[in-house]
Amino acid sequence: MKEVLTLAKTEKKNKWNKILIWGVSLIVIVIIGLSVYLNSITYSPSNQAELAFQNDNQVKVTEVKDGYKFEPQTGKVIEPNIIFYPGGLVEPESYSPFARELAQRGHRVYIAEMPLNLAIFGQNKADSFLEEHPDESFVIGGHSLGGSFAARYASEHSEKLKGVFFLASYADEGGSIKDTDLSVLQITGTADGVLNKEAWESAKTNLPDDTLYVSVEGGNHGQFGSYGKQKGDNDPAIEEEQQLKQVVDAVEEWSTELNSKP
């Protein structure tokens, strides 16, 4: 009788082990499948972005923990340092023209590398960038989904930052920064076909009353980066270089004013 009970327990254990193995295998298959699918619909950097990602005598590009750093090769770095969260399913190198231009103007810029290229999985990536220069000032921002999660980070770490900027993005309720002392810059394009305008408008309640709004006439969603036309977007009425210049000019002017404040 004892042997029968032992055999039954062994068979039951083996059964559960098989179920566990099948369960784990199924989870692994799903994860691999999801990763392959997301990779297939992820936007890659343009040729211009790949060129902007290279070192030269003006800008030094370095791979750091949690992302990439762009900084001027010569001269004193102009504060605040800039942290950038990429848009959803957009590879971080796609924003190298933006980072390079700001670095050429004297700023240190960090672009976060997100798990699966989704900021929802890397909200706290800014931590390691802040740790590199704890005695210097920082602003944080991002494009589209990246901007929303940059705001969420800022809402939880407002004491470490001077401001937040949004490129075709907004702060949802989870990232409300209305009651902080942070300065906020909002940049949108008039030809943007991806940004949910109704959600963007209603989300203004999550921002300070003195938020600065800048509109890029003819700019679309994808040209806030450099990765080609995004699905659902409108054709831009201006060239990518023109949109980039207006965006960088706005960010530089805003951040320079911040640097002069106590």
DAUR-V557276 format. One record per backbone hydrogen bond with DSSP energy under -1.0 kcal/mol. CO is the residue of the C=O (numbers start at 1). NH is the residue of the N-H. E is the energy in kcal/mol with one decimal. If there is no record, write none. Layout:
co = <CO,CO>
nh = <NH,NH>
e = <E,E>
This chain:
co = <1,2,3,4,5,6,7,8,9,10,11,12,13,14,15,16,17,18,19,20,21,22,23,24,25,26,27,28,29,30,31,32,33,34,35,36,37,43,46,47,48,51,58,59,60,62,64,66,67,68,69,70,71,81,82,83,84,85,87,89,91,92,93,94,95,96,97,98,99,100,102,103,106,108,109,110,111,114,115,117,118,119,122,124,126,127,133,137,138,139,140,141,142,143,144,145,146,147,148,149,150,151,153,157,158,162,163,164,165,166,167,172,173,177,183,184,185,186,187,188,189,195,196,197,198,199,201,202,203,204,206,208,212,214,216,216,218,219,221,222,226,230,239,240,241,242,243,244,245,246,247,248,249,250,251,252,253,254,255,258>
nh = <5,6,7,8,9,10,11,12,13,14,15,16,17,18,19,20,21,22,23,24,25,26,27,28,29,30,31,32,33,34,35,36,37,38,39,40,41,91,50,51,52,54,73,56,71,69,67,113,64,111,62,109,60,139,110,141,112,143,90,43,94,95,96,226,99,100,101,102,103,104,107,106,78,82,70,84,68,117,118,89,121,122,125,127,130,131,136,81,162,83,165,85,167,146,148,149,150,151,152,153,154,155,157,160,161,183,140,185,142,187,144,175,176,180,164,212,166,214,168,216,192,197,200,201,202,203,204,205,206,207,177,211,186,188,190,219,237,191,224,225,46,233,243,244,245,246,247,248,249,250,251,252,253,254,255,256,257,258,259,261>
e = <-2.2,-2.2,-2.4,-2.3,-2.3,-2.2,-2.5,-2.4,-2.6,-2.7,-2.2,-2.3,-2.3,-2.2,-2.2,-2.6,-2.5,-2.7,-2.5,-2.8,-2.5,-2.4,-2.2,-2.4,-2.5,-2.5,-2.6,-2.6,-2.8,-2.8,-2.5,-2.5,-2.5,-2.9,-2.2,-1.6,-1.1,-2.6,-2.3,-2.1,-2.1,-1.5,-2.6,-2.0,-1.9,-3.2,-2.0,-2.6,-2.3,-2.6,-2.7,-3.1,-3.1,-2.3,-3.3,-1.9,-2.7,-1.8,-1.4,-3.2,-2.0,-2.0,-1.9,-1.1,-2.2,-3.1,-2.2,-1.7,-2.2,-2.7,-2.3,-1.7,-3.4,-2.9,-3.1,-2.8,-2.4,-2.3,-1.8,-3.2,-1.9,-1.8,-2.0,-1.8,-2.4,-1.8,-1.8,-3.1,-2.8,-2.3,-1.8,-2.3,-2.5,-2.1,-1.4,-1.8,-1.8,-2.0,-1.6,-1.9,-2.5,-2.6,-1.0,-2.0,-1.0,-2.0,-2.1,-2.2,-1.4,-2.8,-2.3,-1.6,-1.2,-1.4,-2.5,-2.7,-2.6,-3.2,-3.1,-3.3,-1.4,-1.1,-2.6,-2.5,-2.4,-1.8,-1.3,-1.2,-2.1,-1.8,-2.5,-1.5,-3.2,-2.1,-2.1,-1.8,-2.6,-2.5,-1.5,-1.8,-2.6,-2.2,-2.1,-2.7,-2.2,-2.0,-2.3,-3.0,-2.7,-1.9,-2.5,-2.9,-2.6,-2.3,-2.7,-2.6,-1.8,-1.7,-2.0,-1.5>
